[in-house]
Amino acid sequence: MSEIQFDSFPESPGCYLMKNKAGKIFYVGKAINLRNRIRSYFTGQDTRAFVGWLDKILDKIDVVVVESNKEALLLEQTLIQLHKPKYNILLKDDKRFISLRLAKPKESGALHDQFPKLEIIRKPKKDNARYFGPYPSATKLRETVTQINKHFKLRTCSDRVIDHRDRPCIQHQIGRCLAPCVYPVPVYEQEMDNVAMFLKGQTSEVEKQLEQLMWNAVQSEQFERAAQIRDQIQAIEDSVEKQTAYRLSKRHDEDVFGVAREAGYLEIVRLPIRAGRMQGAEHYGFQNQEFPTDELLSGFISQFYANLPEQDWPKQVASPYPPFEKGGQGGFPPPVSTPKRGELLKLVNIATQNAELALEGRLKQAESHLENLKALQACVGMRRLPKTIECFDVSLFQGTDAVASQVCFVNGVPDKSRYRKYNIKTVEGTDDYAMMREVLTRRLKKADFPDLLLVDGGKGQLSVAMAVCRDLGLDLTLAAIAKAPERLFLPNRKNPIVLKEHTKERYLLERIRDEAHRFAITAHRAKRKKRILSSRP
C-alpha cells in the first residue's frame, strides 16, 4: 500500500474511493469530514476484521469534495451505481427490485394520459409520476396490485386499448372500472389519490375520504353510488384486518430495520409501519460483504431512500445501529434513531428476529448447495470443489439463426452477470460440432476460466471441447452431459457415467444443463423474431 498522507485530505464533506493496485475501485464511502473518516481506518485502534486486509489490497484513496452531506449522499449513490464496487451493497434496479408507478393525469391529449393506470416497472424515471417501492418480491407486489384492482376503480387495460375503445368492458360491468374510455369520470383523480394513500398505508385517511363521498352521494339521492362506496369501504377494512397488525399505542409512520450476518451472508429486513400498523416485512439478502455491519446497513438505508420519492419517506427510521454518518441537510435521508427502550425497540427486535430466521434459511440452502457440489466433485473425480461451472449449448432451427449460450453457476447457484450469448459467425448449416468449436474458442481465448467446463451433448461435443483446449494449450476439467438416459461423458473414459435418479450430482447437472438450454432457446427466438420482423415482405 502506498504511503497515505492524511493531512492531504480535506476536512470537508465528500466521497472517498478506495482503489487496488490495478486502479479498480473496490469501495466507495461518504463522510462529513473526509480527513477524519479516512484516518479512522488506520489509527491502529480499529480491531474490526476488514481493516486487517486493507494493507494488502489498498493502493490509493481518491476523494471528491462536495458542499454538503446531502450532496455527498447523492454522489455516493451515483458512484456506487457507476463503478459497482466489490465491497459496497448494491441496491440494484434489476429484476429483484420492482416498483409501482402512478403517473399524474393530463388535462388533454390521449385518453391514456388523461386517465393513467397503476403500472409495475423495473426502473423509476425522473418524472412527475408517483412511485411506490422498491419491492423485493414480485409475487407480493402482484398480490397488492390485485387487491387494489378489487378495492379501487382505476383502469387496468393497456394504453392502446383505452385509446381505441368505444364501449365499456367487463371490468366496468362487474364494478371494477369507471370506464373512462367511454364515460366522463370527474372522480378519477380522487380515486388515484386514494390508491396512493392506500399504498402508503394511510388506510384510515382513505376510509374518511370514501365516507365523505358516500354521504355526499346519499344527500344527492345517488343511492346506488353510495352503496358501491359503502362496499368499497368494507372491502378495504376487511383487507386491512387480514394484514399483520402489530399495533403501536400511538400513530406512527416509521420504517424499522433489522440485520443479521453470518458466514459471508448479510440479511436486512425492513418493517414499514404506517398509521401505527405493520404493513409486512421486506427482505434483502447480500453476500461477500467485507465491511462492518453498521457501515453496510447505513449505506443500504441511504441507498434505499435515494431510490424512494421523498413524499413516501416515513417520519423516522429505527435501526439497531446508529447512523454511520449523521443525517444531512435538507432532511436527507429521513432521521435515523437507535431505540434503547419501549415499543420501537420491540419492533427493532422483531425485525432482527425476522432477519435471523431468513438468514438461517439461506445458510441451510447454502449448505445444500455445498453438498451438491461435493457430490459432483466426487462424481467427476476433481481435486478441488467446482465452485465455478460454465455450461454451453447451441440452438438453431433448420440451419438458421444459430445462437450459443454460456451460463455460469457460482457456488451452486446461477450468476446471471456471467451469462453470455454468442451469434455464430463462421459456420453455416447444421454443423453443431463446428459451432461448438467456434464458441468455445472465442470463450477460452479470454481469462478467468471455470473450475468445470460443461457442454450439452455427448462424446462428440466433449471431443470438440478437448480439441479446443489442446489447441489453446489449456488444462481444464471438462465434461459433457447427454439425455435419455442421463449420462456424463468425461475425458479419457471409455464409457459414460450413468447418473442415477434422485442424486445430488444429477440434480445439479440437470439444473445447469436446462438453464443453458433455456437461455439458448430464448436468444435463438429473439434473433429469429428480429430477422422475421426486419425482413422485407
MOJO-V814256 format. One record per backbone hydrogen bond with DSSP energy under -0.5 kcal/mol. CO is the residue of the C=O (numbers start at 1). NH is the residue of the N-H. If there is no record, write none. Layout:
CO;NH + CO;NH
//
This chain:
3;5 + 4;6 + 5;8 + 6;9 + 10;12 + 10;35 + 12;34 + 13;66 + 14;31 + 15;64 + 16;18 + 16;29 + 17;62 + 18;26 + 18;27 + 19;59 + 19;60 + 20;23 + 24;20 + 26;87 + 27;18 + 29;16 + 31;14 + 33;37 + 34;38 + 35;39 + 36;40 + 37;41 + 38;41 + 39;42 + 40;43 + 45;47 + 48;51 + 48;52 + 49;52 + 50;53 + 50;54 + 51;54 + 51;55 + 53;56 + 53;57 + 54;58 + 59;2 + 60;19 + 62;17 + 64;15 + 68;72 + 69;73 + 70;74 + 71;75 + 72;76 + 73;77 + 74;78 + 75;79 + 76;80 + 77;81 + 78;82 + 79;83 + 80;84 + 85;88 + 89;91 + 90;92 + 92;94 + 94;97 + 96;98 + 98;134 + 98;135 + 99;121 + 100;132 + 101;119 + 102;130 + 110;113 + 110;114 + 111;115 + 113;106 + 117;103 + 117;119 + 119;101 + 119;121 + 121;99 + 125;127 + 130;102 + 132;100 + 135;98 + 136;138 + 137;141 + 138;142 + 139;143 + 140;144 + 141;145 + 142;146 + 143;147 + 144;148 + 145;149 + 146;150 + 147;151 + 148;152 + 153;178 + 155;118 + 158;162 + 159;163 + 160;164 + 161;164 + 161;165 + 162;165 + 169;172 + 169;173 + 170;174 + 171;176 + 171;177 + 172;175 + 179;182 + 179;183 + 185;188 + 187;191 + 188;192 + 189;193 + 190;194 + 191;195 + 192;196 + 193;197 + 194;198 + 195;199 + 196;200 + 197;202 + 198;201 + 201;203 + 202;206 + 203;207 + 204;208 + 205;209 + 206;210 + 207;211 + 208;212 + 209;213 + 210;214 + 211;215 + 212;216 + 213;217 + 214;218 + 215;219 + 216;220 + 217;222 + 218;221 + 221;223 + 222;226 + 223;227 + 224;228 + 225;229 + 226;230 + 227;231 + 228;232 + 229;233 + 230;234 + 231;235 + 232;236 + 233;237 + 234;238 + 235;239 + 236;240 + 237;241 + 238;242 + 239;243 + 240;243 + 245;247 + 250;252 + 252;276 + 253;315 + 253;316 + 254;273 + 255;318 + 256;271 + 258;269 + 260;267 + 262;265 + 264;288 + 264;289 + 265;262 + 266;286 + 267;260 + 268;284 + 269;258 + 270;272 + 270;282 + 271;256 + 272;274 + 272;279 + 273;254 + 274;277 + 276;248 + 277;274 + 282;270 + 284;268 + 286;266 + 288;290 + 292;296 + 293;297 + 294;298 + 295;299 + 296;300 + 297;301 + 298;302 + 299;303 + 300;304 + 301;305 + 302;306 + 303;307 + 304;307 + 305;308 + 309;312 + 310;313 + 316;255 + 317;337 + 318;257 + 328;331 + 329;332 + 332;328 + 335;317 + 337;319 + 337;339 + 341;345 + 342;346 + 343;347 + 344;348 + 345;349 + 346;350 + 347;351 + 348;352 + 349;353 + 350;354 + 351;355 + 352;356 + 353;357 + 354;358 + 355;359 + 356;360 + 357;361 + 358;362 + 359;363 + 360;364 + 361;365 + 362;366 + 363;367 + 364;368 + 365;369 + 366;370 + 367;371 + 368;372 + 369;373 + 370;374 + 371;375 + 372;376 + 373;377 + 374;378 + 375;379 + 376;380 + 377;381 + 377;382 + 385;387 + 387;389 + 387;411 + 388;451 + 388;452 + 389;409 + 390;454 + 391;407 + 392;456 + 393;405 + 395;403 + 397;400 + 399;429 + 400;397 + 402;424 + 403;395 + 404;422 + 405;393 + 406;420 + 407;391 + 408;415 + 409;389 + 409;411 + 410;413 + 413;410 + 414;416 + 415;418 + 416;419 + 420;406 + 422;404 + 422;424 + 430;432 + 431;435 + 432;436 + 433;437 + 434;438 + 435;439 + 436;440 + 437;441 + 438;442 + 439;443 + 440;444 + 441;445 + 443;446 + 452;390 + 452;454 + 453;479 + 454;392 + 455;457 + 455;481 + 458;462 + 459;463 + 460;464 + 461;465 + 462;466 + 463;467 + 464;468 + 465;469 + 466;470 + 467;471 + 468;472 + 469;473 + 469;474 + 470;473 + 474;476 + 476;478 + 477;453 + 478;491 + 479;455 + 480;489 + 481;457 + 482;487 + 486;499 + 487;482 + 487;489 + 488;497 + 489;480 + 490;493 + 496;498 + 497;488 + 497;499 + 498;500 + 500;503 + 503;507 + 504;508 + 505;509 + 506;510 + 507;511 + 508;512 + 509;513 + 510;514 + 511;515 + 512;516 + 513;517 + 514;518 + 515;519 + 516;520 + 517;521 + 518;522 + 519;523 + 520;524 + 521;525 + 522;526 + 523;527 + 524;528 + 525;529 + 526;530 + 527;531 + 528;532 + 529;533 + 530;534 + 531;535
//
